[in-house]
């Protein structure tokens, strides 16, 4: 079946540190999005990135579609970066064409 | 640009009662989705609408869940009767076009969610 796996499941950082979150998926993608779910539960769009590299401030993302993974980089982390980061994938061979979420990476940034 | 609106934000009910959630998508978005997010997990799609038609409801528990989008804009999700395991956050999302569309027209944007507790 469709698999979207994220690692690590939990991450604790000191403010100012850098981190890399990984998302592995099982087949070719039509759509890949990264979200940040803040402590109030709101899912915030970070990147729409089925392939290539994008940067937005301290965040950047790279998707290597041929090798079926995506990476989210957080540099100079801040306490406001805390929350859960989700990768969500729509696979090309998925007849239902649904966006399937990984299990998330729970990030805590300590001051 | 206004985001996806949902109400209520919180709801507490007894098991076997009924409950309804409302969603208004981003203006101009033809596609609307309802997701269920159980604590500690990623969201799971329940139903997808394209305008006022259902694209995919394969994961909707139809014995107790129903959803409608009569005029192709806002939508209502109902649970009747509720069970303890329905306790979750119900998220609404919208996009310009349905899944399977190439390019950013399929990018989904989420509302704040409704947190349901069934006692």
Interface residues (C-beta under 8 A of the other chain):
Chain A: X30 X31 X33 X35 X40 X41 X42 X43 X45 X48 X86 X88 X90 X96 X97 X98 X99 X101 X102 X103 X104
Chain B: X33 X41 X42 X43 X44 X45 X48 X56 X58 X59 X89 X91 X98 X99 X100 X102 X104 X106 X107 X108 X109 X110 X112 X113 X115
